[in-house]
Amino acid sequence: MKKFLSAVAAITLMLSLAACGSKTTPNSVFSVDDLPGKVIGVQLGTTGDIYASDYEEEGSVIERYNKGADAVQALKQGKVDCVIIDEQPAKAFVEKNSDLMILDEDFALEEYAICLSKDNKQLTDSINKALTELKSEGVIDQIIRNYIGDDTKGTCPYVSPDGVDRSNGTLTMATNAAFEPYEFYSNQEIVGIDAEMAQALCDKLGYELKIEDMEFDAIINAVTSGKADMGVAGMTITEDRLLSVDFSEPYTTATQVIIVRK
C-alpha cells in the first residue's frame, strides 16, 4: 500500500510540475525602458533587427527569425519576452492572437523606400519621377487607404488603366511576402500596399511587373546581383544598406512597435 501511495504521489507531483511548466512566463516588458536584459524576437535583417541589436550591449539576447510570424509564435510560447516589428504587421498578428498586445509606446519611426542597384541610376531617376507623379495624383494615398484604416479599407484597390504600353519589358520586384499589409498572400497571389504601388509604377513606366518572393535578408543581394530590378518590402533606408544599394525617395512612413504577451 505504501508503495502504491508513493507511486500515486510521484505521478501527482509529475503532473503538477508539467502543468506549471506549460504556463507561459508572465509579461515583463511594459515599456522601451524594460528592454535591457530581455530576450527580444525580430525578423532577420529588418530594421527591427538593427534597432534591437543596440540592446545586446545592455545584456539583451536577440533571437532572429526568418519570418515575423515565427518570432510571434516564439513570443506566444514564452521563448522570447517581446517582438519588435512594424506597426501594421503587428496589428495583423495581434488581431489573430487574443493573448498578445502592442505596447502604447512607439519604439521607432521610419520611412520606407525602394532599394535599387547602384549601377542603374536611370531606373532610380525614373522611379523617383513616377513616385512623385503618383503621390501628386493621390494614387499612393489611395493604395495605402485600401489596406490601412477603417474608412476605405478594402474598398479602393488600385486598378491599372486600360491600354497601358508595356513595351519596356519586365521589371522584377524582390519581396518577402509575409509582411501584411505591405506584402502577403491572398488566394495564392502576392498582394498588399507594396505590390499595388509597384504595379502603379510599372504602369507609369511601361513595364510588366514580376514579383519574386524570398527571405527578407536575401532581397538586397537579389538587387545587387541583378536577379531583381528593385526590392520593395517595407524597407527602411539605413547607412549599412546604402553601402550596397541606392534607394528611391520614401513612399510612406511607418512605426516600429513592441508586441508582448497580455
Secondary structure, 3 states (H helix, E strand, C coil): CHHHHHHHHHHHHHHHHHHHHHCCCCCCCCCHHHCCCCEEEEECCCHHHHHHHHHHHHCCEEEEECCHHHHHHHHHCCCCCEEEEEHHHHHHHHHHCCCEEECCCCCEEEEECCEECCCCHHHHHHHHHHHHHHHHCCHHHHHHHCCCCCCCCCCCCCCCCCCCCCCCCEEEEEECCCECCCEEEECCEEECHHHHHHHHHHHHHCCEEEEEECCHHHHHHHHHHCCCCEECCCCECCHHHHCCCEECCCCEEEEEEEEEEC
